[in-house]
C-alpha cells in the first residue's frame, strides 16, 4: 500500500514547506527541526533510512545525515507518494524505512505561466514562478522558488552550568534560499522521448550576533533520460543518468581564533552519480515484469572541518541488477516477487528479496508482505574525522552494511462513500550504525576536546506498530478523515526505546469544496497530534497538537485563473518555549496568519 497526497490534498492543506506537508497529511512521519536542519522520522526510524526521490531520482547530499528539504519546491509538486517499509529490492540502499517519491507537475498546454506568493509572520515569504511551453514535440518547464524568513526565538535564555543565562542564539535563524529547475523534453518519434533536466539550489543562514560564521549550502544536479515505448504501450525501456554535487560552507562574519572576517571555509563536498537502465514489460494482461541495471558512484572530499582518515579523497561504486514480477492469479489473488543483487566496491555482494500477496474481493483488499532491506555505510561514517563544538566523531572503515527484515499485513475497504484501512508491521534491524563514545585522550583535553566518538555496528533494533485510518465522503464536495499511528521502537542491544521515537500520533483532515459558475470556494481543517518524543541523550520533547485552517477562493476567468488563500496556522497558539537548545517538540513561533495568491495565465 502506498499513501498518496494528491494535488488537491496539498492545495487544501496549503503547506508552507515539504516537511510541513508531510506532518499535516502523514501521521506516521514526525519531524525534529533544529538550527542545523530538519530530520524526518518514519515509523520510528530517522531519514537516513528513508530514500527521497524527485520523479524517481534520488535527492542526494546531506547536512548531518539529513537532506535540506528546502530543495523541494512545493509549488512544482503534483503529488507525493509514501511507501513505508523496506523497499531495497527495487530501490537499493537507504530504503529500510521506506521511499518518498515526489512527482512534479507536467503541464500539457501550449503556454502556461503562473506565480504563487505566500506571506506569513516573522518575515516568512515564498515566491514561486513557473513557466511552461509546449509545441507538441518540444516542451520546456522552468520553475523558480525564493524563500526567506526573519527567524525567531522561542526563549531568550539558555541553560549554562545549571543556570539560565541570556542568549542571542535562535532555533530558527534568518535565512533565504534560491531554487531553480529547468526541464527540456523532446518527442523524437511517436515512441521515443528525450529529457534533459537541471537544478540549482543555494541557501544561507544568517547567524549574526550568535556565531562567528554563517552556514551556506549549495547543490546542482544535471541529468538526462531517454524513454522508448514498445509495441504494447504499457511496456517501455528507459535509461537515465544524473549527477549531483552538494557543498556546505562556513562564511566568517567575525574574526575568530583560526579565521578572519570574509574567509570562506568548505565544510562538506559530496558527489553522487547514478546511471540506470530499466524495462517494464506487460507480457500478459495478468503479468507485468520489471527489470533493471543500476550504477551508483559516490565521492567525498576532505575539508578543513571534516578531514578524512589519511586525508585522502574517498569514493565507492555500487553495481546492481534487479527483477520484479507482478502476477495476477485467478481473479482475486495477486503476487509480487522480486530480488536485487548488489555488488558494492567495499562490501561485495548483497541480495535483497521481496514477496507480497494480495487478495481482492469486491471492495476489500488484504495484503501480506515480506521485504529485506539494506543500507551501506556512508563515506562520512567510514572515513571522516569531524569536529563540532568540542566533539570529534571518527569514521570506521571496517563497518558492515545495516540490514533489515520487514513484515506487513494490511487490510483496506474502499466504498464510494467511505474507506477504512488498517496495517500492522514489524521491522527488524541488525548491525545498526551509531556513534559510540571511545573516551578522550590527554591531547584531546589539552586542545579543548570534551568528547570523542567513533561509528560502530553496535545495535540491534526492532520497530513494530500499527495504524488505522478512515475517510468519509457523505456528499459531493465534503470529506473528512482521521488516522492513528502506534509505534514501538526499541534498541534491543540496550533494551531501551529507540532514540527520538514517538509512540502515539495521529491527524485529522476535513474539507468542503463548492463551485458556483466560475468561482470555487474551498475550506480545509488539518489537525496533528504528536505524543512525547523520547530521548535518552537530550531529554523528552513534550506531546502537542497543531491545528490549521485554510480557505481558498478560485476564480476561473477567461485568460487567467486567480486563487487567493487566507488561513491560520497553529490556531491554539502552541509554542515549546523552553530554554534554547532544548529537545524541542516543534519550532512553531505560535499562531500565525498567512495570505497567498496564485495567478495562472492560460492560453
N, C-alpha and C positions, 0 to 999 in steps of 0.2 A: 504493500500500500504506500502510495505517495501523497503527501499533503500538498495541495496546490493553492497558492494565493493568486487569484486571478487579478486582472487589471481593475475590475470593479471592486474587489475586496480592498485593493490598495488605495483606490480613489475614496472609498468610504472611510478608511482609517486616516487618510491624508498624513502619512508618517513624515517626520522631519528628517529621517535618515534610514539607511538599510537596517541597522540594528533595532531602531525604533519599530520598524515594520514587523520584524520577527518577534519582538517582545509582545506587541499588540495582538498578533494573529497566530502564534505558535506557542502553546503553553509549555511544551517540552524543552524550550530554549530559555535559558536565563542568561543574564548579562552582568559582567563586572567591568565597570569603567573606572579607570584611574587617569591621572595626568599623563601617564605613559602610553595609554591606549585602551582599547576595548577587547575583552576576552569573552567569547560566546561559550556557553556550556550546553551540550546536547545530551539529554538523559544522563547527566552526571559527569560527562567527560568534556574536558576543555577542547577548544577548537584546533589544537594541534592534531587531534584525531578526526577532524572534520575536513572534508575536501570541498572547497568552494569553487564553483565553475561559473563562467560567463559564456553562454552559448556553447557549453561543453568543453571549454578550455580553462585550465587551472589559473586562478588568481595567485600568482607566485610572488614571493618576497614577504618578509615578516618583520615586525617590531616585537622583540622579546617573545617570539614564538607565535604571535597573532598577526593577522592581516590588518592593514589600515583600511577599515571598512568605508571610509570616506571616498575610496577609489571607485565605489559603486554609485553611479548616477541614477537615482531612483526615478527621475523624470524620463529616462530612456527604457525603463523596465516594463515589459508586457506581462510577465507572470514570474512567480518564484516557485520552484518545485523542491520539496524537502523529503528526502529519502533517509529514514532513520535506521541505524544498524549497520553492521559490517557489510561492505559492498566492494571488497577488493577484487572479486572475481572479474568484474567489468572495469573497475576504476583504479585498481592498483593500490599503491601505498597511500597512507593518510586517511583512508576511508573506513576506519574502525568504528567511529561513532555515526557516520552517515555521510550523505552528499547533499549539498545545496546547489542547485543549478538555476542560474538567473537567465531568463530568456528576455532579450531586448526587443523593442518594437521594430517592425519592419514595414513601414507604410508602403502601400502599393499605388497611391495616387501619383499623377504626373508631377505635382509640385505640392509640398507640404512644409509650411513654416510655422513654428509655434514658439511661444515664450511662456515660461512659468516662473512667477515671482512669489516668494513666501517670506513674510516678515513676522518676527516674534520678539519677545522681550530679550533683554541683555544683548541687544545688537545682533541677534541671530537673523541673518539674511541669506537666502538661497536664490540664485538666479540661473535659470537654465534656458538655453536656446537650442532648438532642434531644427535642422533644415534638411529636407529630403527631396530628391528629384529622380524621376523615373521615366525613361522614354520607351520602355518595353524591353530593350536589350541591355542597356546600360543604366545603372542606378547608383546614386551616391547618397550617403547618410552621414550627416555631421551633427555631433552632439557636444555642447559645451556647458559646463556647470561651474559656477563660482559660489563658494560658501564662506561665510565669515561669522565670527562670534566675538563679543567683548569679553567672554569668560565671566566667572563669578566665584565668590567664596561661599561656603556653607557655614563656616565658623571662623572667626578671626583669631583663634587660638590653636596652638598645638601643644602636645604633651612633651616635656623635656625633663628627664631625670625625676619623674614623678610629679612635676608641677606643670601648670598651664602657663604658657608664655605667649605673647602676641606674635603673630606671624603675617607675612605678606604672601605666603605660598597659597596656591589655589588648586583645588581638584580639577578645575577647568580653566585653562589659560586662554588669553586672547589668541585667536587663530584664524587662519584663512587658507583656502585651497583653490587650485585651478585644476579642472579635469576636462580634457578634450579627447574625443574619439572620432575617427573617420573610417568609414567602410565604403569600398567600391565593389560593385558586383557587375558581372558581365555574363549574359546568357549567350554563350558562343554558338550553341545549337539548341534544338528543342530538348536535348537530353543533357548537354554538358553546360555547367555553370562554373564560373571562376569568381573568387572573392579575395580581396585584399583588405586588411584591417590594421589600424594603428591606434595607440592610446598613449597619452602623456599626462602624468599626474604630478603636481607639486603642492606640498603643504608645509606650513610653518607654524610653530607655537611661539608666541611672544611671551617670554618669562621675565621681562624686565622687572627689577626690584626684588626678585626672589632667587635668581641664579645668575651665574656669570656668562651663560650661553643660552641661545635659543636652539630648539630642535627643528630640523628641516628634513623632509623626506621627498624623494622624487623617484619616479619609475617611468619606464617606457616599455611598450610592448608592440611588436610588429609581427604580422603573420599572414599566411595565405592558405586558401582552401580550394580544392577542385572536387566537384561532385558530378558523378555520371549516373544517370538513371538508366536502368536496364529495361529490357523489353517489358517485363512485368513492373509496372510503375511503382509498386510498393517495395521494389528491390533497387539497391543502388550501391555504388562503390565510392568511397570518399577518402581523400588524402589531405592532410594539412600539416603545416609546420608553423611554429611560433616561438619567439624568444622574448624573455623579459629580463630587464636589468633593474634592480631595486637598490637604491643607495640612501643612507642616512648620514646627516652631518650635524656637527656642533658648530654653530656660528657664535663666536665670542663677542659679547656686548660690553664686557668689563675686563680689565686686566686681572689675570689670575696668576697662580704660582708658576704655571708652566706655559701660559699663552697670553698674548696681548689682544686688546680690542681690535676686532676686524679679522682675526685668524679664523680660517675655515678648516675644521678637522673632520676627516672622513671617519665615521664610526662603523659603517657596515656597507659591504659591496657584494651583492648576490647576483648570480646569473642563473637563469633557468631556461632550458631549451627543450621543446617537446616536438617530436615528429611521429605521426601515426598514419596507418593505412587501415581502413575498416570496411567491411562489407555487410550489408543487410540483405538477406535473400529470402524472398517469400516462395519457398519451394512447393508449398501446397496451401490451400485455403486454411488448413488447420496447423500449419507449421511455418515458423519463421526462425531462420538461423542467423546469428550474429557472430562475426569472427573478425579478428584484427591483429595487427602487429604494432608495437609501441616502443619508442626510444626516448629516453629522458637523459639529459645531461645537466648536472648542477655544479656550479663553481662558487667558491667563497674566497675572497681576497683578504689577506691580513691587513689590519688597520691599526691606527695608533691606540684606540681604546679596546679593540678586540683582536689581540695578537693571536697568531697560530702557533701550535707546537712546532718547533724548529723554524718558526717564522716563514713558512712556505705556503704558497698558494695551494689550495686543496680542491679536488674535483672528484666526481664519481658519475658513472653512467649506469643505466639500467636498460636491459632489453627484455621485452615481454611479448608473449603471444597468448591470445585468449579465444575461447569459443563458448557460446551460449545458445542453447536450443530451446525454443518455446513450442510445445506440442499440446494440442487440444485433443483429448481422448473422449470418445463418445460425444455427448452434448454437454456434459456437466463438469468434467474434470480437465484441468489444465496443469501441465508440468513445465517447470523451468529448471533446466540443469545447465551448469556452466563450470568452467575451470580456467584459471590463469596460471601460466608458468612464467616466472620472472627470474632473470639472471642479473644479479647485482655485482658490480665490479668488486665490492668489498665483502659481500655476504654470500655470494654464489647463488645456488638455486632455491626457489621458493614456490610452492604450489598452494593455491587458494581455491577450493571448490565451493560450490553453491548448489542448493536444491530447494525448490519451492513447489508446493502443491496448492491448487485452489479448486474448491468445489462450489459450483454455482447452481442455485435452484431459484428460478424466478428472480426475485429482487434481493435474495440472500446470497452473500459471498462468505466463504470460510477459507482462510489461508493458513498454511503452516510452512515455516521455512527454517533452513539452517544455512549459515554462511560463515566462512572463515575470513579473517581479516589479518592484515599485517601492516606494520609501519616501520620503515627503515630509519635508523638514527640519522639525524641531520648532521651536516658537516660541522655546524656550530657545536653540537653535542659531542662530536668525536674529536675535534681538533682545536677549537677556540680556547683562548685564555682571556676571559673578560673581567674587567674591573669596573665596579659601580658603587659609589658611596661607601668605600672602605671594605667591600666584599669582593673576593675573587672566586670565579667559577671556572673550573678547568675541565676540558674535554677528556674523553677516554676512547682511544682508537679501537679498543677491544670490545666495544659494545655489541650486543646482539640485537637483531630486529625484535620489536614487540609483536606479539601475536594475540589473536582473539578468536573465540568461538561464539557465535551469536545465534540465539534461538528465539523464534517469534511465533505467536498464534494470534490471528486477527479475525474478527467477525464483524460484518457490517450488513446493514439492511437499508436499502435505498428505495424510497417511495416518492411519488410525485409531490406529496405534501410535507414529507419529513424524511430524515435519515438519522441513523444511530450507528455508532461504531465503537468497538472495544478491542484492546490489544493487551497482551501480556508478553513480556520478553525477559531474556537474561543474556548478558554479555560478559564472558569470562576472559580476562586478560592475564597474560603471563610475560615475564621479562620486562615489566613496565619500567621505563626510564625516569629516574628522579635524581635531583642533585642532593648528594649526601655530604654532611659535614665531615671533614677529614682532619680538623684541627689546624691551628695556626703554628707557624714556625717563629723562632726568635727574630728572624729577619722581617717577617710579616709585621710583628708588633712594633719593631723599630720604624717601619715605614707606614705605620698607621692603619694596617690591615687588621680588621677585627674578626673576620670570618673567611674561611677557605672551604670551598665545596668542590666536589667532583661528580660528574654524571656517572651513574651506575645502573645496571639492571637489578633493582633491589626489591621490586614489588610484584605481588600477585594482587589482582583486583577483580571484583565482581560487581556489576551493576545490574540490578533487576528491578522490575516495576510493572505498572500497568497504567493504562489511560483509557478514559471513556468520554465520549462526547456525542452531542446531538445537535441537529439544526432543524428548524421548523419553518415552513413556508405556508401559513394558513390561508393567505390570499395574495393576489398579484401585487408585487412591489414590496411586500413586507417579509422580513426574515429575522429570526433571532436564533442564537445557539450558544452553547456553553461546553467547556471541556475541563476535565480534571485529570491531573497527572500525579502519580505517586512514584517516587524514585528512591531506591535504597542502594547507595553506592558505598562499597566497603573496601578498604585496604586490608586484604586478607593476610598480609605479612605481619602487620601490627595489630590486626583485629580492631580497627577503628574506622570511622566513616571516612570516605574519600574527601580530600581537601576541597572545600568550597562547593559541596553538593547541597542541593535544595530538595527536601523530601516532598513538600506539598506545593503545587502550583496549579493555576487554572486561569481561564479567561472567559469573558462573556462578550458577545457581539450582537447588536441589534441594528437594523437599518430599515428605512422606508423610502421608497422611490415612487414618484408620481409625475406624469407628463401631461401638460396642457399645451396642445399645439406645438409651438417652437420653444417652450420653456419646460425644463425638468428640475424638480426640487428633490434633493436627497438629504436625509439626516441620518447620522450613524452615531452609535454609542459603543465605545470599547472599554472594557474593564479588565484589569490584570491583577491577580493575587499571586504573590510570591512569598513562600514561607521563609523561615530562618535559613540563611546560607552559612553552613557550619565551617569553621576554620580553626584548626589546632594552632596554627602559627600566628594568625593576626586577630583572632577573636571573631565571634559570630557577627554577621550582618543581620539586622532585625527584619522580621516579616513586615510586609507593607502591601498596600493596594494603590493602584493608579487608575484613574478614570478620565476618559477624554470624551468630548462631544464635537462632532464636525458637521457643518451644514455646507452643502454645495449647491450652487444655482447655475444651471446650464442654459444658455441662450443660443439656439442654433439658427443663426441668421444666414442670409443668402451667401455671403462670401467670407464670413468669419464666424467662428464659434467662441463665445465668451463663457468662462467658468470661474466666477468669483467664489471664494470659500471663506467662511468665518468659523472659528472654533475655539474651544477652551481645552488646554492640556492640564492634567492634574487638577481636576475640578475641586477636590477636597484639600488641596494645598499641602500635601505631604512633603516634608523635607527630612533628610537624615542629616541633622545639624550637629553631629558630634564633632569633637576637635579634628583638625586637619590630620590626615594620614590614618584615619580610622578605616576599617574594612567597610566601606560604605555600601548600604543596600542599593542605593540609586543616587545619581548625581543631579537629579532634577532640582532646579532652583525654586520650585514651588509652582503655584498656579500661574499659568501663562495664557495670554490671549494671542491669537495669531490671525492673520489675514493672508490670503493668497489669491492670485489671479492668473488663470491660464487663458492665453489668447492663441487661437489656432486659425491661421488663414487657409482658406480652401480654394481649390481650382478644379 
